[in-house]
Amino acid sequence: MGPGGPGSGWPLAGSLLVAVAASMVAGGEDCLWYVDRNGSWHPGFDCEFFTFCCGTCHQRYCCRDPLRLLTERQQRHCLAF
């Protein structure tokens, strides 16, 4: 079978390409303020270029791993709940 057939690496390669592109676009993504699990408030902060906000609703930090990306939209969703 050709590219994209069963067992080929094309779907994985495509996913990796999308993740890398997303990380480049999201570079400098801000971490919004949040409240941790203990109820302590943390102010928002900016991430350096080529890094973006990562973590969970209750713990945020800057990283380069696109699989841990926490978009501003996702962060706002955390605030709503």
C-alpha positions as CSV (number, residue, x, y, z in Angstrom):
1,M,0.0,0.0,0.0
2,G,1.0,3.6,-0.5
3,P,1.4,6.4,2.0
4,G,-1.3,6.6,4.6
5,G,-2.1,2.8,4.4
6,P,-2.5,0.7,7.4
7,G,0.5,0.6,9.6
8,S,2.2,3.5,7.9
9,G,3.8,6.3,9.9
10,W,1.9,9.1,8.0
11,P,-0.9,9.7,10.5
12,L,1.7,10.0,13.3
13,A,3.9,12.3,11.2
14,G,0.9,14.5,10.3
15,S,0.0,14.7,14.0
16,L,3.5,15.7,14.9
17,L,3.6,18.3,12.2
18,V,0.4,19.8,13.5
19,A,1.7,19.8,17.1
20,V,5.0,21.6,16.1
21,A,3.0,24.2,14.0
22,A,0.7,24.8,17.0
23,S,3.6,25.3,19.3
24,M,5.2,27.8,16.9
25,V,2.0,29.8,16.6
26,A,1.3,29.7,20.3
27,G,4.8,31.0,21.2
28,G,4.5,33.6,23.9
29,E,1.1,32.4,25.0
30,D,0.1,34.1,28.2
31,C,-0.8,32.2,31.4
32,L,-3.9,33.8,32.8
33,W,-4.5,34.2,36.6
34,Y,-5.7,31.1,38.3
35,V,-6.7,29.7,41.7
36,D,-4.8,26.6,42.8
37,R,-6.3,23.6,44.6
38,N,-5.7,25.2,48.0
39,G,-7.7,28.3,47.0
40,S,-4.6,30.5,46.6
41,W,-4.8,33.1,43.8
42,H,-1.8,33.3,41.4
43,P,-1.4,36.3,39.0
44,G,-1.1,35.8,35.3
45,F,2.3,35.9,33.6
46,D,3.8,36.0,30.1
47,C,5.9,33.1,28.7
48,E,9.1,33.8,26.7
49,F,9.2,33.5,23.0
50,F,8.9,29.8,21.7
51,T,7.4,28.8,25.0
52,F,3.7,28.8,26.0
53,C,1.4,28.2,28.9
54,C,1.2,24.6,30.1
55,G,-0.3,22.7,32.9
56,T,-3.8,22.4,34.3
57,C,-6.5,24.6,35.6
58,H,-4.9,24.6,39.1
59,Q,-1.2,24.7,38.2
60,R,0.4,26.7,35.3
61,Y,3.9,27.1,34.0
62,C,5.8,27.9,30.8
63,C,7.1,25.0,28.6
64,R,8.0,24.0,25.1
65,D,6.0,20.7,25.0
66,P,3.0,21.1,22.6
67,L,1.3,18.2,24.2
68,R,1.0,20.2,27.5
69,L,-0.2,23.4,25.9
70,L,-3.0,25.1,27.8
71,T,-4.5,27.7,25.4
72,E,-6.0,30.9,26.7
73,R,-9.4,29.6,25.6
74,Q,-8.9,26.5,27.8
75,Q,-7.7,28.7,30.7
76,R,-10.9,30.9,30.4
77,H,-13.0,27.7,30.5
78,C,-11.2,26.8,33.8
79,L,-12.3,30.2,35.2
80,A,-15.9,29.5,34.3
81,F,-16.0,26.3,36.3
